[in-house]
Amino acid sequence: MRKLITFFVVVAATLAVQSSGSADEAAKADLNRPTSATTVSFKRDVWPIFRRHCRGCHSRTDPKGGLSMDSVADLLKGGDSGPSLSPGKTDSSLLLDMITSDSPEMPKQQPALSAARVEIIRQWILDGAKDDSDPGDLTPKVVIPESYRFAPAITSVSISPDGTRVAAACRSEFVLFPTEGDSRPQRIPTECDLLTHVEFSPDGTKLVTVGGSPSSFGEIRFYEAASGVLINSRRIGHDTLFRGSFSPDGKSVAVGGTDGSAHVVPLDINAPVRSFPLHSDWVFDVDWTPDGKMLVTGGRDKATLVSSVETGKLLRSVDMSTEFVQAVSSNETFAFSSGLARTLTGYEFKIALSGIEVTGAGNGARPITNRAQYVKGMEAQPGPVLTMATSLDRKLLAVGGAYREIRVYKTDDRARVALIPNLPATVYSVSLNRDGTRLAAGGRNGEVQIYEVPSGKLIRSVIPVPVVAPEDVAAK
């Protein structure tokens, strides 16, 4: 069994339970399955099952087979194959046919529903498939407290290009505060269950947040960095979006998705979103090359890929890891990737993207790989890597993870130039300013640390949101 499950999987699942209660409700539905004397409730018993197991593919934002399962009305309307329900008639309800049998067709590429959950749905249909929900009951509500009982994990940090301000993502909100001084942080709420990424634009005037709600939507929001005023927002797909980066010109953001795609989202709300279906599983991180012509991506399929921004086509799968690839970065010459395998690797673009020769002929033809020439090994990391970031000038690369230290390397010769040890918790996110003289780090314990580089001197440590422990509340 894995000693470490990838951070976003754990946090997204946890917050999905905390915010929507879907997992808890589904579990309760199994334990409290109806008897002959109990009426099944769509809102209480059936909806938690649909939300957790079905809406990833059957929501109004992405209705596979033309079927949305966002409401009873949508189910009665059905999809490309006709109505999904025949109230009171289990033998003619297509929905029930799809989730039963020795090899049920649905949920697609997931374990079959338990017998208890199938019985809940069957009984609900038999009882007439009644809808006891009200508008808004089925929409997850994000609640941002005035204060937290425990500091929420810092899922992402970004230091401004000039090194004077920091943005930190804390669960469903992000916070802006100066790198020095003790002025009060500015808290800005979102409608996401979880924010996975926050970043200043290359010129420091804009800020983007990325996240979403599990099995519901992915969301990107653009803000004025100075004021925190929202410019615009978009919802993409039917699940949380993951990390990415601003394009060098600051006009777009590329982010990863659970659908295996890298999504390029323009700041201009009228410009279309472009989606590149590159990976076979979740894309955890996306980085632009400095010229803006290529994307480097890594994900849960353990692949590190390089693709063309102009065409959206894969240029090369430069490597396959033995574990999830959590973080990618690049400069003009190299792509970098790392993850749970604890290796840190550079890939030289010029050689990696050159033509691939073939040996043999006919069915015996085999490609001659030049991997040994373009792979540039770097020192192994002491634990699973969860985050990487380059300075804006692309001269330095910072790496952190589940080993409570940050290592900084020069990107040209890949030599280590700084070590920041003894961090208070697992590092979930790092960020460097324009010239790499300041670094911000955020982690599991809910604190943000700001350091000088390369000295490693601590400038400031702050919990950016108010925390009031239960004993403090009782004392009042």
C-alpha positions, 0 to 999 in steps of 0.5 A: 500500500502506498505510504503517501497518497498524492496530496490533491487526491487526499485533500479534494476527497476530504473537502468533498466530504466536509463541504457536501457530505456526499461520502458520508451521506452515501455511507449512511444510505448503505447503513440506513437502507430502506425497509418495507416500512421506510420511504426512500428519499431522493434528497437524503438517500439517492442523490448522495449516490448519484453525486459521488458515482455518476455526476462526474460524467453526467452533469449539465456541464458535460452530459456524456450520452446526452444524460444529465443527472443533476435533477430528477427532471433531467433523469426523466428527460433522459439522454441519447437512449431515451428516458432513464426512469419509468416511475414505479416500473423497475423493469423498464427503467434504463438507469437500473439496467445500466447499474445491474447485471454481472458486469454493469455498464455504469459507473464507467471505469469504476467499481460497480455500485454496492448491492445496498446502493442499487437497492436504494435506487431500485426502491426509489424507482418502485416508489414512484421516483419522487423528487423531495428536493428544493432548488439549491438542495443539490448544489454544494454550499461553500462556507468560509468561517470567520475563523478556523478551529485549526489552520487549513493547509496552504495548498498553493502560494505565490510571491509577487514578481517584485517579492513584496506580496504573497498570495496563499490559497487556504481551502476555499479562500485566498489571502493577500499579505506583504512579505514584511511587516504585520499589516492585516491580510486581505481575505478573498472568498471563492465558491470552490470547495478547494483551491489548488493553485494561486499565481501572480501574473508575470507583470504582477498586475493580475492574479489567478485562482484555480480549483473547483468542486469534486464531481461538479465543476472546475473554476478559474478566476482572474483578479486585479492583484492590487485590489483583489477585485474580481475581473472574471471567472469561468467554470470548466468541466465537471471536476476540480482543476489542478495546478498550472501557470501563467503564459509568459505574456500573461494573457492566458493560464494553462491548468491540469484537469481530471479529464487528462487534459491541459486547459488553456484559459485566456484572460479575455472572457470572450476568447475560447478555452482550448483543451488538449487531451494529452494524458490518460489520467489526471494532469497535476501540473502544467508549465509554459516554456519561456517562449510560450510555444510549448507546454510541459505536463505531468500527471497521475498516469506517471508521464511527463509530456511536451506538447505544442501550444499552437496545435495542441498536439503531443510532441513527445512523451519524454519520460515515464515514472514509476510513480505519480508525477506531481510537479513540472517546470522548464527553462529555455533549454530543459523541462524538469519533472518530479513526484512521488518517486523522489527523482528529479530529472531534467530533459533537454528539449533540443535532443528530446524533440529531434527526429526518432530513428527506426531500426529494422523493417516491416513488423520488425521495425523498432524505434531507436530512443535517444533518451540516454542523450536528453535525460539529465539526472539530478540529485535524488530528493529525500522524500516524495516531491509535491511542488516545484517552481522556477524564478520568473527569469527561469534561472533558479528552480525550487523543489519541496515536498514531504521531507520538510526542506526546500532545495534550490538549483540553477537551471542551466547546470542543475547545480544546487545553490541553496538548502532551506532545512527544518521547515515546520511541516510537509511543503505543498507549494513553493514560489520564487520572485522574479530574480529568485532572491525571495521564496515563499513556502506553504504547507500542511500546518497552515503556515506560510514562510518567506525566506531570503535566497540563497542564505535561507534566512527566514523573513516572516512566518505567518498563518494567513487566516484567523484561527481560534481554538475551541478552548479560546472560544470557551474562555470567552 
